[in-house]
Amino acid sequence: MSVRSVAHRVAVCIVAVVAALPCHLLAQANVPGMRGEWGLKSGSQMAPGTYLAVIYDWYNPDEVIDRDGNSLDHIGLNQHAFGLFPAWVSSKRLWGNTQWGAYAAIPVTNASINVADADLSTGWGFSDIYVQPVYLGWTLPMADITTGMGVTMPTGRFTEGAHDNTGLGMWSVAFDAGTTVYGGEQKEWNGSALATFQLQSSIKDSDKRAGNVLSVEGGLGHAVLKGAGNVGVAYYAQWKVSNDRNFPILRLPRLNARGEYYALGPEITSPIAIKPLPVILTARYFFEMGNRVATQGDQLLVFLTVAKPSSHGR
């Protein structure tokens, strides 16, 4: 398999690791996962092979937005997180054109907060681990399709009411489905969307429960470097689709509503090494805008992926 194929499909998809990182500071109840983990080609599965990625995420919200779009007090949170991501996609097909894979994510973070709280850092520690044992993909002449199911386990440090938690104290199950559509004679244009529906358990040792969440992420890109790289504009949107339960912040009328997040920003993917193994760098920067009942700020994501393509893969 060529480096072009690996860079084309894998580097921009491997960012699923950050699904395990604690979600950014919220004005509503926090949930596992992180907005913006999927960008260009979000609906494409990784090519067959074995992968190891290191992810860095920085989130810097500077305001909280209420239900009417008004800015509340400015905040000063700098959230940093790292993730280690082993993944594998089989070179053998399950049935027809179906490709199967699996991955896990082990995150380390300095902030894991249930609701909005300014200038708070929890100290570094391991957070909640995400495992996706069902990761399926299909390749069509001018499109890719992917779907899967994953679970976030409450493995991070958590005590109800504590200010040094690095986990959220809840289980979460996520179901996703998406597609990447190509255009142009050489499939140089790509547009994608990945929808994820997420359900949460009650929080450990409490009667609190975060609402369910629907997210859509993807982007519009163009291949560069003879198909080995990709540049474009990525986006995400996220909505709470059911109410949080028993969180004190809900007593504030201006914040007693379901949260909404919207962001847009540039993304670039490029190989930085070819031999002995492909090494691929992806960087993505988001500007949040139009949020409701949520923090709002900027985000930087950087992914460094080492790939060992399958000699029998597509």
N, C-alpha and C positions, 0 to 999 in steps of 0.2 A: 504494500500500500504506500502511496506517495505522501510526502510531507504536505503537499497541497491538500490532499483529501483530509488528513488529520487536522490541519489548521482550519480548513473550510468548515468542518462539522464539529470538531471537538472543543477547541479552545473557547468558543463562544457559548458552548452548552455546558461545560464542566462547572460553571458557576453555581450549580445547584447546591454546592457545599454551604453556601451562606443561608440556605433555608434553615440550617440548624443554629445559626447565630441568633442571639436574643434580639427581638425586634426593637426598633428605635423607640425612644421615649415617646409616650403617648399622652394625650389629654384624656383618653379613655383607657379602659383596661388593656394592658399589653397582652400580646399573644406570641407564641414562638414563630420564628421565621423572620424574614427581612425583606422589605420592599426593595425591588431593583435587582434581585439576584439573577434574573433572566433578562437578557437584552436582545441584540441582533440574533436572528435564527433561534429564537426561543422554542420554536416548534420542531427542532431537529434533534435527533438522538446522536450521541457520540458514535464515531466509527468503531468497529470491533477492535478491541485491544485492552491494555491495562494502563491506568493513569494515576498520577499523584499530583495534586494541585495544592498550592499554598495561596490563601486568600487574605487580603487586608481590606478592612472596611473602616472608613472614618465618616462620622455623621455629626454635623454641627448645627443644630437648630438654634435660631435666635429669637423665636417668638412662639406664642401659643395662640391659635386662632379659635374663636368661639363659634357657636352654631350659626351666627349671622354674618360671619366673615370678618368680625372685628378682631384686631390684635390686642391681646392681653399683655401682661408683663413680659418684658424681654427676659430670656433665660441664657445661661452660659454653660451649656453642656457640651463637652467634647467626648463623644463615644468612640472608642477604638476596639476593634475585634480582629482576631486572626482565626483562620480555620485550616485544618489539615483534612484533605479529601482524597481517600482511595476509592477508585472506581474500576469497574470491569464490564465490558460488553462482549458477549459471546460471538464467535465467528460462525457458529451453527445456527440455523434458523429453526424456530419452534414449529411453525407451520406456515406454508405459503411464503410470504415475504416478511414474516414477523421476526424481528431481532429482539433478543432479551438481554437485559443488563441489570446491574445492581450497584449501589454505592452507599457510603456512610460518611458522616461529617463529624469531626471532633473540634469544637470551637473553644477558644479562650477569649475572654472579654474583660473589660474594666467597668462595665455598667450593665445592669439588668434590673430594670425598674418597672414596677407594676403600673404606675400612673405618673403624670407629669410632676416633676420635682426638680427645681432649678439647682444648678451647681452641685450635683451629687455624683460622686464616684464610688463604686463599690470595692475597689481594689481588684487586682487581677486574679483570675481563677478559671478553672474549667467550667463550661456551661452545659446546657442541655444538648445531648447527642441526638442527631437525626439519622435515621436509617431508611433507605428506600429499596426494598427487596423486589419491587415490581416496577420495572423501567422498560417499557416496550417502544419499539420504533418501526416505522414503515417508510420505504423509499419509493416514490412515484416518479414518473418522467420529469415533471415540473413542480414537484412539491414533496415535502417531508411531513410525517405525522408522528406524534409521540403522545404517550399517555403513561400514567403510573400512579402508585400509591405509596405514601411514606408515613412514618411515625416519629414524632419527637418525644423522647423519654426524659423525665425530670431528673437528670443526673447531676445538674449543677447545684451548688450550695444554695439552700433555701430554708428560711425560717419565716413564718408569717409575721409581718410587722418589722422585720429587721431591715437595716440599711446597708448591709454588706452582702446581699444576695448576688450570686452570679448565675442563677437559674430562676425560672418562673414558677416552679412547683406544680406544674400541670402536665398532663398528657395531651397530645394533639395529633390528630389524624388528618392528612391532606390527600386530596384526589386532584389530579391535573390532567389536562388534555390540550394539545395545541398543534399548530401547523406553521410551516414556513413555505411560502409560495415564491417561485422564481420567475424572473422575466429576462428578456434579452436573448440573443442568439447563443451566447455562451453562459447563460444563467447567471450573468453578472449582477443583476438586481435581485434583492431578497427582501421580502416583507413578512413579518411574523407576529403571532399572538399566542400566548399561553394563558389559559384560564385555570385558576387553582381555587378549590373550595376547601375550607379548613374548619374542623370541629374541635372544640376544646373540652376537657374535663373540668371538674371543680378543682379549685386550688387546694393544695395539701393543707390539712388542719384548719379549714375554714369553710364557710358556706358561700364563698365568692365563686363566680364563674364568668369568664369572658365570653362575649358573644362570638358567633361564627363569622367568618370572614370570606369574602370573594375578592380575588385579585386578578388583574389582567396585565400582562407584561410582554414586551416585545420591542420591535423597532423596524426601521426601514434602512437598508444598507446597500453598499455597492462593493463588489470584489475588487481588490487591488493586488499588486505584486503577482500578477498572472494567476490569481485565484488563491494564493497562499495567505492573503490578508483580507480584512474587511473593515470598512469605515461607514459611519452613518449616524443616525439619531435614534436613541433608545427612549423608551417611555415606561411608566407604570401608573396604574390606578388601583386603588384598593378601597373597599367599602365594608363596613360592619353591616351584616344582614340580619342580625338578631341582637337583642338588647343584652348588655352586661347585667349581672345580678349582684347586688349587695356590696357595691363599691361606694365608699363615702363621697367620692367626687361627684357622683350622680345627683347629690343634693343641691349642687350649684346649678341654677336654671340655665345659665349660659353654656354649660358643658354637659347638660343632660340631653344628649342626642347621640346618634350613631356617627362615628368618625368616618371621614373621607380624606383620601390622599391622592394627589396628582403630581407627576413630575415628568420632566423632559430634559434630555441632555446628550452630549456627544459620546460616541464610543469608537475605539480603534482596537483592532486585533492584528498582530504581526508576529511571524516566527522570528526568534532571536538566535536560534541554533538549529542545525539540521542533523549533524552527526556528533556523537554516536547515537543519540536519541533526539527526536524533535522536542524543542522547548518553545513554548508559545506564550506571549504576553498579551493580556487584554486589559484595557483601562477604560473606565466608564465614569462620567461625572454627571450628577443629576441636580437640577434646580427645581425645588418643590414650589408649587404655586396653586392657589385656589383651594387649599385644604380647609376642612371644617372639623371642629372639635378635635384638634390635633396640633402637634408641634409642626413647625415649618422651617426648613433650612436647606443646606447643601449637603451633598454626599459624594464621596469618592470611593470607588471600588477598583482594586487592582488584583489581577489573577495571574499567577505564574504556574504553568502546567508543563509537566514532563510526561511524554507519551511513549508507550511501547506498542505500536500498531501490530495487530494480528497479521501474520503472513498469509492467512487464509480469508481475511476479511474482504469486504467490498472495496 
